[in-house]
Amino acid sequence: MNGAPSVRLPGPDGASAQVSLHGGQLLSWICGGRERLYLSPRARFAPGQAIRGGVPVIFPQFSDRGPGPRHGFARVREWAQAGAGRFVLRDDDATRALWPHRFETELTVALGHGSLTMSLRIANIGMDAFDFSAALHTYLRVDELARARLLGLGGCRYLDATLRDEPGVQQEAELRFAGEFDRLYPDTAPELRLREDDRGLDIQARGFPDTVVWNPGEALAAALPDLGACEHRCFVCVEAAAAAAPVRLQPGESWQGTQTLIARESG
């Protein structure tokens, strides 16, 4: 895809997924004859560049919540395929220069009947404990953002990154989007639903305690060279995350988080 090394994964009922080895990043999920993920037409496929869209793997740092590169380095490193639907990133001299720990990160992608499951496993293979954050930065495609609404976060507290992490509580049962939106919801419900017209997408998480919801809005989208004007209307990011508080792993321990997307054509 786009000239970058990638792996196509076939699924039932004509479904398929495409995973780039750059970033270990899911780029496409076709289900029911429709593309369910958003990939920017201006996405950059180059060494050291993050790919805009799909499902970037955020590790070992979320956003700028730490001293390392924003959103970590996993999304700009080259991963290895380790089996059908299984992709692995291990530490090397370059990663240890940024984050001095030995680790193994594994992404597993599985297609079901109308579903996509992504599991992220982090293992500490070194001699010292470490702390990390992680997320599956999932860009969900919509036909028109103004018609989309996200259910399941009513009553949840959040930190608003557009207001320097000002805390709040969501009052609306259905979240709608107007302007830039960037919230981290700690300890959220494990199941959400994205609806647009007569279609729905269930979003289930296990192991990930938090949810991040993001859309750049019109002004920021136009300013991003790998996105562009009006492209914000084509997606909303609903991320399964461990970001509000770092996860600590002792030597020999591992952690796993899973996000499952289930298409509901009746909404």
N, C-alpha and C positions, 0 to 999 in steps of 0.2 A: 504494500500500500504506500503510495507516494514515494516509491523508490527505496523506502527503508525496509530492512529485514523484518519480516513479521510472519506470524503463524496463523493459519486459518483453522478454526475448530468447528467441525460440523455438529449439528444437533438434531433432535427429532423434529418432525413436521416441517422440514425445510429451514429450520433455524440455523444460524451460524454466528460465530464471533471471530474477531480478528485481534490479535495481540501483537504489539510491537515489542521487539527485543530491546529497543531503546526505551529505557524506563520501565520495562515489564508492564507496559501500559495497554489496557484494553482500549481499542479504537472504535470498535463497531459491535453492536449486537442487533442482529436482524431477527425479528420474531413476528409471526403472523403477517409476513410480507412487508413489515415496516421497520425502518431504522429507529431504534429506541434511544440511542445515545447521540450526543451532539459532538461533532468534530469541526472546528473552525476551518473555513476554506483558506484561511491565511496561516494555518498551523505550520510551525517550523519543524522540519525533520533534519536536524543537524547535531553533530557532537556538541555536548555541553548545553544544548537548548532544551527547555521543557516544551512538550507538545500540548497545545491548547485544545482541550476537549477530551472526550473519552473518559477514562478513569485513571488519572495520575495516582501513583502510589506515593503518599506523603510519609517520609521516614528519614532520619530519626527526630526531626523537629517539625512542629506545626507552625506555620506562618513565621513571624519574627519572635516567637516566644522562646528565645534562647540565643546563644552567641553564634550559632552556625548559619549556613546558608538558609535563606527563606524557604520553608517547606522541605528542608533537608536536601539530600543528594540522590536519593533512590530514583527519582523521576528523570534524572539526566545521566544515569549510569547504564552500561550495557549489561543486560541480564542474560542468563543461559536457560535454554529449554531443558528441563530435567525429566520429561515424560509428557504424556498426553494431557494438555491443560495445566501443566505444572511448570513454573518458572522460578528461578533462584538467583539471588544476588548475595555474594559473600564479600566480606571486607577484603581490602587490599591496601597497598601502600598509599594510594590516593585517598581512599575513604578514611584511613587512620590519620592522615594529615589534617583532616577536617574534624574527625570525631574518633578519639583514640581507643576504640573498642573492637573486639572480635565478635562477629555476629554472622548469622545466616538468616536471610529474609526469603520467604517462600510465598508466592502467589499461586493459588489454585483456582481455575475457572471451570465451572461445570454448567452445562446446558441441560435443562429439563423441558417438559412439555409446558411451554409458555413461561418459562422461568430462567433466570440467570443467577448463579451463586458464585460469589467471589470470596475466598478465604485468604486472609493474610496471617502468616505465622512468623513470629520473630523469636529467634533462639540466641541465647548468650553462650557462645562457644569459647569464651575466654576465661581468664582466671580472676577477673574482678567484676563486681556488680556494676550495672549501668542503668541509667534512666533514659526513657525515650518517649516520644509522642508519635502517633501514626494516624493515618486517615486514608480512606478511599474517596478521592475527590471527584465524585460521580456527576458528570454533566448529563442531565436528562433532557432529551429533545422534546420540545413542544412546538405546536404549529403557530401559536400566538400566546406570548407570555401573559397578556392581559386577560386571557380566558382561563388561565391555569390557577389552581388553588391547591394548597397543601393542608391536609387534615391530620390531626393527631398531636398537635403541639399546644392546643388550648390549655391555659393555666400553667404552662411551663415557664420557668425562669430562664433568662438568657443574658449574655453579654453582647453588647452592640459594638462591633469593631468600627463602625462608621462614626461612633461617638466615644472613641478611646476606651472601649470596653465598659461603657456605662451600663449598669445592670437594669433589668426590667423584667416584667412578667407579661407574657402574651395573653391578651384578653380575648382575641378573636378565636373562634372555633375553626374557621377556615382562613388560612393565611393567603393573602393576595399580594401582588408585587407591583410597586410603582416607585421608580427611582432606585438608586443604589441600595442594596440590601446585603448585610453581612453580619450574621448572628451565630454565636456559639451557644447551644442549649446543653448545659451539663445534665447528666443523669436523666435522659429523656426516655419516653416510651419506646419499646422495642419495635413498634409497628406504626408506620405512617402510610398515607395514601396521597398520591398526586393525581388530581383529576383535571381533565380538560374535555369539555363537551360530553360526549357519551363514552369516553375512554377513561380508564384508570390504570394506575400502576401502584401495586402494593410494594412498600419498602420495609423490609424486615432486617433487624440487626441483632446479632448475638456477640457478646464479648466486647464490642465497642460500647462504652457507656454514654457517649455524647453524640449529638447531631449538629452539623454545621449546615446552614442554609445561606447560599450566596448567589447574587446576581449583580453584575457591575453597574447596571443602569445605563442610560443613553450616553451620558457625558464620558464616563470612564471607558465604556466599550469603544467609543470613537477614538479615544486617546491611546488605546492599546494596539500596537502595530500588528500583533498576531490575532486580532479579533476584528475590529472595524465597526463603522457606524451601523446601527440597527441590528447587529448580530445578537445583542442581548435579548432580543424578543424571541429567539429560537431555543432557549434553554433555561433551566434553573438547576443549580447544583444542590444536591441533597447528599451530604457526606456522612458516612458512618465514621466516627472519630473517637480517638482516645487523646484528647487535647486539653481539656480543662485542668487536668492534673497529670503529671508524668507517670508512666508505668515503670516500676523498678523490677529488674530481673537479676537474680543471683546467678553465679556461674552454673551452667548446666540446666538452667530453667528455660522455659519457652512460654510464649503467650500467643493466643490466636483470637482474631476477630473475623466475623463473617457478615456479609451483606447479601441479601437475596432480593431480587426484583421479580415481581410476578405481574404479567400483563393481564388486565381485566378489560376486555373490549366493551363491556356494558357499563363501565364507569364505576 
